[in-house]
Amino acid sequence: MTNPFDGAADGAAATSPNGYEEKEGFAFTPEELVDWVESLVAMLESVDRSQNRYWFSRWWKHAEAVDRFRALHEQWLEAQADGGMSSWWIDHHDRHATVLVAQRGRFGECGTTHMKKTARRILATEQPPVGWSW
């Protein structure tokens, strides 16, 4: 099975896992992403496990979390440049954070150690019936 993020077989440029090319001027390194996540987490209040909210300090072990943080960082850079930080918090951070730290979210099973799922749950798709439309 090929990795869909490796780019097309014909040599076309690969897209990032969130499906779009890095925007010129907004590219950043993995090290910059780590620094950004650490500074973001440092300014947030704690995540309360009694409220079924979970954080995992080794967030980089979760591919989806990395991709969500990459998307958040890109939007943060745009918000910084355009003066839209309030919208960034509401429209981007809050929505991704809900998925990441929810009890059944990416970090919900980890606790203090990384819990690798025994089997990756891959969603299946089926073709709609002939003549289907909305």
N, C-alpha and C positions, 0 to 999 in steps of 0.2 A: 504494500500500500504506500502511495506517495504522500508526502507531507504537503497539504494544500498551501502552506506558507512559503514553500521553496521557490515559487514562481512557476511560470508556465514552461512546458517542455520545449517550446520554441525559442527559449532564451529571453522572453519578455521579463521586464523588471518585476521583482517580487513585491507584493504589497505587505503591509504590516498585518499582524494577526487581526486587527480590528477592521481590516478590509479596505484601507485607503493608504495612499502614499504619504510619506512624511512631507509636511509642508516646508518649503524652503524658509529658512530663518527660524523654524521651530524644532529642528532636529536636535536631539540630545543623546548623550551616551548613557549606557547602563549605570555608570558611576553617578552621573548627574541625577538619574531617576532615583537611585538609592538615597542620595543626599536629600532630594526633594521629599521623598516619602518620610524620611526621618524627621525633617523639619516640620512637615505637615502633622505627623503624629505627635510631635513634641508640643504643638500648640493646641491640640484637642484635649478635651476633658477625658477622663478615664472611660473605658467601656465596662459597663456594669454587668457581670455574669448573672447576677440575680434578676436582671431584666432580660435574660436570654440574649445577651449581646456578647460577642466573642471577638477577641483580637489574637493574632498569632504573630509573634515577633519575627518569625522566619517566613514572612508573607511571600517572599520570592520563591518558595517551594511550590507555589500554586500558580500554574500557567495563566489561569483566568484572572487571578488577582494581579499578576504582573501586567497583563493586557489592560485591565481596568485602570490601574495606576498610570500606565502610559497614556491612556486616553484622557484621564483626569489631568495629568501634567500638561499635555498639549493644550487642553482647554484652559487651564490655569494661565499658561503663557499668553494665550490669546486674550483672556480677560484682563491680565496685567497690562497688556499693550493697548487694549480698547477701553479700559476703565469699567469693566463689567463684573467686578468681584462679587457683588450681591447675587447676581444671576448665577455665577459659577457655583456658589455654595448651595443654592436652592435647586438649580436645574442639573447640576453635575455631581458635586460631592455627595449631597444627601441621598441621591438615588443610588449611586454606586456603593456608598457606605452601608445602606440598608441591605444590599445583597451580600456584601462582604462579611459583615459582622453579625448577621442574623443567626439564630440558633441552628438553622439548617443551611446557613450560608457557607461560603468557602472555608471559613475558619472555625465553624461550629463544632467540628469533631476533633480539632487539634488539641485544645487545652494548652499544656505547657510543652508537649512534644508533637512532632508532625505525625499525623495519622494518614498513612497512605491507604487509599481505598484499595480493596483487594481486586476489584474489577472496575474499570472505567465505564461509567454509564454513558453510552452513546445514544443519542436520540435517533429514532428511525423516522423515515419519511416515506410516504406512499404517494403515488400519482393520483390526482383527483379523477373522478369518473369522466368519461368522454362527454363533452358538452357542458362541463361545469363552468360556472362563472359566478361573479358576485353581483 
